[in-house]
Amino acid sequence: MSIIPLLAISLGRRDEGPNIELAEQIASANNKAAVEELATALHTGSKKMASDCIKVLYEVADRKPELVAPHLDVLLKLLTSKDNRLVWGAMTAIHGITSVVPNKVHKHLNEIMLAADAGSVITKDHAVGVLTTLAADKKYQEEAIALLLAQLENAAGNQLGMYAEQIAVVLPATYKDAFINILNIRIPSLEKDSQKSRINKLLKKLQKN
């Protein structure tokens, strides 16, 4: 049975409720055929259908990443799409599956980072998520941490605190000084007191450890 009729657009709905419900059903049933159909419809359906499909896929990836992992190539192709919704949706899904196929995702880090550099805030957020997931694996730690520190140097003020907190969780002791140095350099450039306070709070925590 096709799952396309269950998408929000097929039901005449403008909210994401049906798509989230469908993702939950697919994950619960371990429905590989449904994921395959969604991946195919990304390229064969309308723009609105593709938007619903990527939504369901990244929601499935969040719940059961191994179902979406076989479709990494499809997601990577979307990173160069002219449709921003598909770009950040694909990056969200890639973030979701990195924990189960880190080796395959690592091979495409260049493509992922190019998309992050050119992409929206959400695209960047999930690219950082990909890197922090890889950084937790010693095989990819050195490269991932280097890329994360580069992101930290150039992150927008609104994102800096969140990125710093995520990186701190996976940061090896050998990179602690470099990490702290970057944060100290960035603090004067932050426009809001709340942003500075968030970084200072993290720095105090790091200095205690």
C-alpha positions in Angstrom: 0.0 0.0 0.0 1.3 3.4 -1.0 2.0 5.9 1.9 1.8 9.0 -0.4 -2.0 9.3 0.3 -1.1 9.7 4.0 1.1 12.8 3.5 -0.2 16.1 4.7 -0.5 17.5 1.1 -2.5 14.4 0.0 -4.9 15.0 2.9 -5.3 18.6 2.2 -3.6 19.6 5.4 -1.3 22.5 5.9 0.2 21.5 9.2 2.8 18.8 9.9 0.7 16.6 12.0 0.0 13.9 9.4 3.7 13.8 8.4 4.9 13.3 12.0 2.2 10.7 12.6 3.3 8.9 9.4 7.0 9.0 10.5 6.0 7.4 13.8 4.1 4.7 12.1 6.9 3.9 9.6 9.5 3.8 12.4 7.3 1.6 14.6 6.6 -0.8 11.8 10.2 -0.8 10.5 8.7 -0.1 7.1 11.6 -0.1 4.6 9.3 0.0 1.6 7.7 3.2 2.8 11.1 4.9 3.2 12.0 3.7 -0.3 8.8 5.3 -1.6 9.5 8.6 0.1 13.1 8.7 -1.2 11.8 8.1 -4.7 9.0 10.7 -4.4 11.6 13.4 -3.5 12.5 13.5 -7.2 9.3 12.4 -8.9 6.6 14.3 -7.0 5.7 18.0 -6.8 7.6 20.6 -4.8 5.1 20.4 -2.0 5.1 16.6 -2.0 8.9 16.6 -1.8 8.7 19.0 1.2 6.4 16.5 3.0 8.6 13.6 2.0 11.8 15.1 3.4 9.9 16.0 6.6 8.8 12.4 7.1 12.3 11.1 6.3 14.1 13.3 8.8 11.5 12.5 11.4 12.0 8.8 10.7 15.8 9.3 10.9 15.4 10.8 14.3 13.4 7.8 15.5 15.0 4.9 13.6 18.1 6.1 11.7 18.9 2.7 10.3 15.8 2.9 8.1 17.0 6.1 6.4 20.7 5.3 6.3 20.6 3.3 3.1 19.4 6.5 1.3 22.3 8.7 2.2 23.1 9.2 -1.5 19.7 10.6 -2.1 20.1 13.0 0.8 23.5 14.1 -0.3 22.1 15.1 -3.7 19.6 17.3 -2.1 22.3 19.4 -0.4 22.8 21.2 -3.8 19.1 21.7 -4.4 17.8 25.2 -5.1 15.0 24.5 -2.7 16.2 25.6 0.8 13.6 23.4 2.5 15.1 20.3 0.9 18.6 21.4 1.7 18.1 21.8 5.4 15.7 18.9 5.6 18.4 16.6 4.0 21.0 17.9 6.4 18.7 17.2 9.3 18.2 13.6 8.1 22.0 13.2 7.6 22.5 14.4 11.1 20.0 11.8 12.3 21.7 8.9 10.5 25.4 9.8 11.2 25.4 7.7 14.4 24.7 4.5 12.5 26.8 5.1 9.4 29.6 7.4 10.5 32.0 5.9 8.0 29.8 6.7 5.0 28.9 10.2 6.2 32.6 10.9 6.9 33.4 10.2 3.3 31.2 13.1 2.2 32.3 15.7 4.8 33.5 18.0 2.1 30.0 18.1 0.5 28.4 18.5 3.8 30.5 21.4 4.9 30.1 23.2 1.5 26.4 23.0 2.0 26.7 24.2 5.5 28.8 27.2 4.5 26.3 28.2 1.8 23.2 27.2 3.7 20.7 28.5 6.2 21.0 28.6 10.0 19.2 25.2 10.3 21.5 23.7 7.7 24.5 24.9 9.7 23.0 23.7 13.0 22.7 20.2 11.7 26.1 20.2 10.0 27.5 21.0 13.4 25.4 18.1 14.7 27.0 15.8 12.2 30.5 16.9 13.2 29.8 16.5 17.0 28.5 13.0 16.3 31.7 12.1 14.3 33.9 13.8 17.0 32.6 11.3 19.5 34.3 8.5 17.4 38.1 8.4 17.8 38.4 7.4 14.1 37.1 10.8 13.0 37.7 12.9 16.1 40.8 14.9 14.9 39.2 16.0 11.6 35.8 16.7 13.1 37.2 18.8 16.0 39.2 20.9 13.6 36.1 21.6 11.6 34.1 22.3 14.7 36.6 24.8 15.9 36.5 26.5 12.5 32.7 26.7 12.8 33.1 28.2 16.2 35.4 30.9 14.9 32.8 32.0 12.3 29.5 31.2 14.0 26.8 33.9 14.2 26.4 35.3 17.7 23.0 33.7 18.1 24.4 30.3 17.4 27.8 30.5 19.1 26.6 29.5 22.6 24.7 26.4 21.3 27.6 25.3 19.2 30.1 25.8 22.0 28.0 23.8 24.4 27.6 20.9 21.9 31.3 20.9 21.2 32.3 20.9 24.9 30.5 17.6 25.3 32.8 15.8 22.8 36.0 17.9 23.2 39.2 16.0 24.0 41.4 17.5 26.7 44.1 18.2 24.1 41.9 20.8 22.4 40.6 22.5 25.5 43.0 25.4 25.4 42.3 26.2 21.7 38.6 25.9 22.4 38.8 28.4 25.4 41.0 30.7 23.4 38.4 30.9 20.5 35.6 31.6 23.0 37.6 34.4 24.7 38.3 36.0 21.4 34.7 35.8 20.3 33.1 37.3 23.5 33.8 41.0 22.7 32.1 40.6 19.3 28.8 39.4 20.8 26.1 42.0 20.8 23.8 40.7 23.6 24.7 40.4 27.3 22.8 37.1 27.3 25.1 35.7 24.6 28.2 36.7 26.6 26.8 35.3 29.8 26.1 32.0 28.2 29.7 31.7 27.0 31.1 32.9 30.3 29.1 30.3 32.1 30.5 27.6 29.9 34.1 28.9 30.4 33.7 28.8 34.1 32.5 25.2 33.9 35.5 24.3 31.7 38.0 25.9 34.1 36.6 23.9 37.0 37.1 20.6 35.1 
